[in-house]
Amino acid sequence: MSLHGSCRRVVGVARRSEVAQQALDMGIVDAASTDLRAVAEADIVVLATPVRHILATIPELAAVMRPGALLLDLGSTKSQVVAAMNALPVALAAVGGHPMCGKETGGLESADANLYRGATFVLMPTERTTDAAMLLAHEMVEAIGAVPLVMDAERHDRAVASVSHLPYLLAASLMHVGIEAEATDVATGRLAASGFRDTTRLAASSLDMMLDTLLTNREPLLAALDIFEEKIAQVRGLLDDPVGLKAWMAEAQCRRREMFR
């Protein structure tokens, strides 16, 4: 089945019946259910839930999916997901996936058909990944306008701990700093402007999604936190060194501009 263009049929499975009905009413899916068996005839099954729910669902799919079908997930951490996929029956194909895009708001109301356009979409091979399965996964990623990038799960988890999961923790930490500051001086909230809003945006992310993300990537995240603590100690020492502080700031400014040209 080619994914360039439109799918023949899209079936949605939700945990809550009201969400399934909403997807139907919005025309997002052709059919919707709360029963996992609704995917029994699917060519591709995409799991797009918090990671721990993905881990619980993968074994259930072993008895539901048809032989030869492809399972792809969108979880933010991959090592545990790939391990769970490796335990699937050999008749099923599976590829781990993680699109590097998203919003801090959830729900169908926040759905955006252009969300994936131009975004890196990481694909992780598993023991259940055939050449045909990886080709199909590439076709699907390209059909939604994303750019596929293949890497192993452990490397992925180390990288996203620094550039995705740590930023969430920093945003949440900044909010806690703001909460304490406002408790001391109520004017603090009135002075919080675009800089504070932009740097704390991730703190508004889905709690269930981020909790699962953090809990399933503990060791790489702890390593990223160690590096961050070193950087905080470094800048603390530079506050009495204007020349050194400016050089430190300039390096960050230059690398930021290079990374997001």
Stockholm file with secondary structure:
# STOCKHOLM 1.0

chainA/1-261         MSLHGSCRRVVGVARRSEVAQQALDMGIVDAASTDLRAVAEADIVVLATPVRHILATIPELAAVMRPGALLLDLGSTKSQVVAAMNALPVALAAVGGHPMCGKETGGLESADANLYRGATFVLMPTERTTDAAMLLAHEMVEAIGAVPLVMDAERHDRAVASVSHLPYLLAASLMHVGIEAEATDVATGRLAASGFRDTTRLAASSLDMMLDTLLTNREPLLAALDIFEEKIAQVRGLLDDPVGLKAWMAEAQCRRREMFR
#=GR chainA/1-261 SS CCCSSCCSCCEEECSSHHHHHHHHHTTSCSEEESCGGGGTTCSEEEECSCHHHHHHHHHHHTTTSCTTCEEEECCSCCHHHHHHHHTSCTTSEEEEEEESCCCSCCSGGGCCTTTTTTCEEEEEECTTCCHHHHHHHHHHHHHTTCEEEECCHHHHHHHHIIIIIHHHHHHHHHHHHHHHHHHHCTHHHHHCCHHHHHHTGGGGSCHHHHHHHHHTSHHHHHHHHHHHHHHHHHHHHHTTCHHHHHHHHHHHHHHHHHHTC
#=GC SS_cons         CCCSSCCSCCEEECSSHHHHHHHHHTTSCSEEESCGGGGTTCSEEEECSCHHHHHHHHHHHTTTSCTTCEEEECCSCCHHHHHHHHTSCTTSEEEEEEESCCCSCCSGGGCCTTTTTTCEEEEEECTTCCHHHHHHHHHHHHHTTCEEEECCHHHHHHHHIIIIIHHHHHHHHHHHHHHHHHHHCTHHHHHCCHHHHHHTGGGGSCHHHHHHHHHTSHHHHHHHHHHHHHHHHHHHHHTTCHHHHHHHHHHHHHHHHHHTC
//
